[in-house]
Amino acid sequence: AAADVSVVVYNALGQAVTTLVREPQPAGRHAVRFPGAATLSRGFASALPSGVYFVRLKAGGRVATKQMVYLR
């Protein structure tokens, strides 16, 4: 079902690093690039060190958190 969706990336200290999605989404599968071409042009990728991050997906009343390793 369609729902309000947010995808936020956190560092190992629990601080929000970036928000990739925060908008209503229709039902179905979706993809998000990290860090993405738009953030590369603003210098985000060069400022983000390699390491362990957590991605939290909220869709409607459901929440999922996954660990991610970012390597440059």
Stockholm file with secondary structure:
# STOCKHOLM 1.0

chainA/1-72         AAADVSVVVYNALGQAVTTLVREPQPAGRHAVRFPGAATLSRGFASALPSGVYFVRLKAGGRVATKQMVYLR
#=GR chainA/1-72 SS CCEEEEEEEECTTSCEEEEEEEEEECSSCCCCCSSCHHHHHTTHHHHSCSEEEEEEEEETTEEEEEEEEECC
#=GC SS_cons        CCEEEEEEEECTTSCEEEEEEEEEECSSCCCCCSSCHHHHHTTHHHHSCSEEEEEEEEETTEEEEEEEEECC
//
